[in-house]
Amino acid sequence: MVSRSAVLTGALALLSPLAAHGFMVPVPDTLQAFLGPNSMNPGPNSHHNEAESAFNRPSWFTSALMARRMLALSPSAVLSTDFPETIPPSRHAPPSDVAGHSIALREYIADCEGSLPSDLSPGDNGNPTILGLHIGTTFKNIAAGSNLSLQLDWWDHLDAAGPVYPGLPLSPAALPRVTLMGYMENLPSPLPADTAAALEQCFTEPHPDAKAWLPTAAYSPHSSFWARMVVTHAIWIGGFGDVQQIGWINMTEWHGIRPHGSEEGVGDGRGWKDVRLPGERV
């Protein structure tokens, strides 16, 4: 039979590589229960593993960095909007009884604010770039005055991330997600040629197929436009509450974080490239 101390040692060995990236806290109550009532309080003569005291729940700034990294690495997101309270009848109108209901649809996004010149953007400040289609339901609802939220998650990385606690099964709910709230702001149309080229290069890197419906595409099947989501609030669920932060991100930090470092006075100076998400290869 494997001793409790061996289980604890194995548990800490599994958790230690994650601690450097700010993913874990002191071994949680659920693991305490799994190991036994005295396992986390060794006596004065026991061989205390120093790693036990090395775990800390990620700081809120570290959590903001992870959220910004998730945005930078996510090629798509779920955008939620509301149908207008009154839907005018037309050939392609939705059913009248969906008026006022919300709808969530996945759309292409990219983190391209840093590609824009200073007269169009203050920098890489966490406002997602969106290639909108005038015909799309999401964009029709926004044009009609709908609120807007955007949801990202890291659940596709479950196998690489592994279980949160040794001995417990894989759990998507243990992986981070963030919901952004704000409003859509259309970019000028047409954009200067050099600005359009930089934006197209950034956006089509994760979405090469989007070349077919860029605003500059001569034979696009749909009319399109460039826009940004101006983020006004962000709620972060890092995973289970005993090992991750859950709550509202400081928006000064959100907008002040950059890939390499952050603006003066924001957090501890790190940028989103200084952290990793669960299961992400270094």
Summary of the structure (lengths in Angstrom):
residues: 282
radius of gyration: 22.7
end to end distance: 35.7
largest distance: 80.2
contacts: 811
relative contact order: 0.18
helix: 33%
strand: 20%
